[in-house]
Amino acid sequence: MSYEIIGTTASFIVLASFLMNEEWQIRVVNIFGAALFVFYGVLIGAFSVWVLNAILIIVHVYKLVRYFKE
C-alpha cells in the first residue's frame, strides 16, 4: 500500500471538514483527518506531521467539550 494514499485521504478529510456549516461538525470531521495524518506521519517517520496533528486533535477535543458544555 502506498503511504501517499493515506496522506491524500487525510488531506481530503481535512478539506471536507471546512465545507461543514457548524463549528462542531468542522471539529469532529477534522479530528478524523488529523488522526489519519498522525498515522501517516508515524508511518513515514515525519515527526512534525504527526506531532502537529496530535496536538490539533487535543485542541479540537478541548474545544468540542467547551462547546457542548455551553
Stockholm file with secondary structure:
# STOCKHOLM 1.0

chainA/1-70         MSYEIIGTTASFIVLASFLMNEEWQIRVVNIFGAALFVFYGVLIGAFSVWVLNAILIIVHVYKLVRYFKE
#=GR chainA/1-70 SS CCHHHHHHHHHHHHHHHTTCSSHHHHHHHHHHHHHHHHHHHHHHTCHHHHHHHHHHHHHHHHHHHHHHHC
#=GC SS_cons        CCHHHHHHHHHHHHHHHTTCSSHHHHHHHHHHHHHHHHHHHHHHTCHHHHHHHHHHHHHHHHHHHHHHHC
//
